[in-house]
Amino acid sequence: MKTSEFFRPDMAKRLDGLAELATDCRYTWAHGADEIWRALNEELWNLTRNPWLVLQSVSHAHLEELADDRYFLEQLRSAVSAHRLALSEARWFQQCHEQKAELKKIAYFSMEFGLSEALPLYSGGLGLLAGDHLKAASDLGLPLVGVGLLYQNGYFRQDFDADGNQIALYPSSNVSDMPITPVRDANGEWLRIKLLTPYQLWVRVWQAQIGRISLYLLDTNDPINHPVDRCIATELYGGGSTHRLAQEILLGIGGWRVLRALGHVPDVCHLNEGHAAFVVLERARDLMREINIDFAAALTITRAGNLFTTHTPVEAGFDRFNPELVNTQLGLYAKELDIDLATLLSLGRKPGNSDPKEPFNMAYLAIHGSAAVNGVSRLHGEVSREIFSPLFPSWSKYEIPVTHVTNGVHVPTWDSKEADELWTHFCGKDRWLYDSARLTEQFRPVSDRELWQLRANNRARLVQFVRDEYGRELNIHSNLSESELEKRVLRIFDPNVMTIGFARRFATYKRPNLLLTDPDRLARILCNPSRPVQLVISGKAHPADLPGQQLIRAWQQFMHRPEIRERAVFLSDYDMITAEFLVQGVDLWINTPRRPWEACGTSGMKILVNGGLNLSEMDGWWAEAYTPEVGWSLNGEEGEHSDREQAELLYRLLEEEIVPTFYDRNENGLPERWTKIMRASMTTLTPHFSANRMAREYTEHFYLPLSGSYRERAADGAERGIGLAHWLQRINVSWAKIHVTQVQIENREAEHFFCLHLYLGDLTPEDVSVQLFSEPAPGITDSIHDVETGRPIPGAVNGYVYAITIPAVRPIGDYTPRIIPRHAGCRVPMETQRILWIK
């Protein structure tokens, strides 16, 4: 947005770039303009962190004053100049990949984005991860655009009644207060697209700017729509199945059409969870019309450029829809794809399913329409291979085509001012803009004194925030005088006391009350006279999750115990602002999920840059990160443990090891053992568990290869893609005709000999691979041996003798011959699950 569009002409030149800064969410991590927003309205800025709202609220008289203030104008010119330079200079992608890669555009689809409290478009970890992904993409210069929905209410806000029961509130979001602008077409009109699923629906398009990245947000709140349809994007994850299906159609089908209307032709579509899976259908439909091919061929071609990231650790967590509802909403759309409803439904079901009532699974659709699938931690990759094994019947669990990219956090968003200054001193200002491999060695010389001063500063800021929030809530719910209120507030927390944080969504599998298993023992830990501890808790339970709300109520009741009122607090309405103070200020972050139900978890990553330490279950990212040198573990990897046993370990670690380590000081007053762990955690974990590393992995492992594969299939009128589609069809028709008539397996001294007579029916030797397969085993690198095409069987049609001799490094019974499809351009078993085991 140009300044001239917001200010009077006589002020526009002097205040050039002010509105540009206010509408770019880059302000959430690049803080060069913070003093400008404070100069406009410090109180509103501190409360909202929304520069666009601050800018709109300021009076013209105050703007006139600032427009004549030479110091302010110098600050503004400096901030605008730095901002524009940051958006134009070459970054990691331009320097390392742009010239040699065909990757021109990535489209990142997500149901939620956690970018800023100024844009309430998220509910939890999935959205915050998506927001951090866009921010890292901007830092690295990736050619990426985001696609999401603009919610009129967003996720709920949290309050409590006198008994500690959660109250869900849904304040309307005023679009004019958000740092977004309507997207205009070539004629300057607001871009609107039309969907017919199953009735006419007009979709408006907005744009949020995140540095170099544009995020397009879809909205149905158009007066031309039916009043019910205007509510499709009212609430994030609100309503029933019909409402949710409408939202996911809007995101996937509508999102692709918006990109095409804007002239974007993505090489790669990245589906952040299955909510966006309908984009695989619309992308294929678009290609069908463009080059006049059928749906099967179009899906084969476009699939090569689709990536599906799953964040769900349990099979029951995926969105499912009744087939009758799918028929109602997408029956007409199936006709646009030139397929019948049964074919459409099969894309969201297990292979060979004949149950007409089987629900339509959005994760299955995403897998059937993508060339690659990944989980979000190493352990989650293993769990996901188990979850998705029904889609790959007869294949070994080791070959289920699900890999992983462990999540990371956008470090500049979550570091404190002091942490940023310390890291800048040792590693340079641009440390997160390029490959961060050298940061470990660069930061290691940091002294104990510097580390401990960082913790003191961060903890003091958190204590002040806790006092402010506690005072606000106390003022609302009590009749104390101003002096009594001030005394109560000042007694809350101590900036020199060890501070523990626990904040997340309250769900039973996260076991947020494991720490509360023995309230009396916890109270003794908090109130230890020589080694006191203070505890800050925060988090929401879904309005429909009654067990989760009960867990919150138990904490609320604990907080009312007289002896711990000054040592423990529950901060209501957990949001990004609260999270920022917590991850910067706590000394210890506790995470207690029930393994392996934490797909990754990123809250504990956010404390790393700030010198906080982790005590966590060996689940998600901590299963990769943990060593005794960097934090503490609840040992969930060593067999099964009951909740009570793990609670006992949790208390013992706090009482006997963690709290004593924090308070054990040398002659200079420094906790040497604690700062040693801090240094190890900060240097080894911060660079690796960053969104910088994550986005580079996605680029090199997925975006670049998938882009090349898609362009190869689409080149020359999609000749190769169409040929592959025909080959897949031939494999499906002819596979059942393959048979083996003779199998010979012998042990010959130090070797194993295998021989079989294979009849291929209508296929050729070039269409198949014959292999010896054995389950992977420690110390053995070759578990699969390819058997070269043998000699023809005399007098047989497409009959061949396949034979191989291998070293007898393991028992002969460990090996099983098998036959799988083979095609140079086909991803097996992602695109064809055919396999024949020779028993």
Secondary structure, DSSP 8 states (H G I E B T S, - for coil): --GGGTS-HHHHTTTTTHHHHHTBGGGGT-GGGHHHHHHHHHHHHHHH--HHHHHHHS-HHHHHHHHT-HHHHHHHHHHHHHHHHHHHS--HHHHHTTTT-----EEEEES-EEEETTEEE--SHHHHHHHHHHHHHHHHT--EEEEEE--SSBS-EEEE-TT--EEEE-----GGGSSEEE-B-TTS-B-EEEEESSSEEEEEEEEEEETTEEEEEEE---TTS-TTGGGTTSBTT-S-HHHHHHHHHIIIIIHHHHHHHTT---SEEEEESGGGTTHHHHHHHHHHHHHT--HHHHHHHHHTTEEEE---SSGGGS-EE-HHHHHHHHHHHHHHTT--HHHHHHTTS-TT---TT--EEHHHHHHHT-SEEEESSHHHHHHHHHHTGGGSTTS-GGGSSEEE----B-HHHH--HHHHHHHHHHH-TTTTSS--TTHHHHHTT--HHHHHHHHHHHHHHHHHHHHHHHHHHHHHH----HHHHHHHHHHS--TTSEEEEEES---GGG-TTGGGSSHHHHHHHHT-SSS-EEEEEE----TT-HHHHHHHHHHHHHHT-GGGTTTEEEESS--HHHHHHHHHH-SEEEE---TT--S---HHHHTGGGT-EEEE-S-TTHHHH--TTTEEE--TTSS---HHHHHHHHHHIIIIIIHHHHH---TTS--HHHHHHHHHHHHHHTTTTBHHHHHHHHIIIIIHHHHHHHHHHHHHHHHHHHHHHHHHHHHHHHGGG-EEEEEEEEEETTEEEEEEEEE-TT--GGGEEEEEE---BTTB---EEEE----B-TT-SSEEEEEEEEE-SS-GGG-EEEEEE--TT--TTTS----EE--
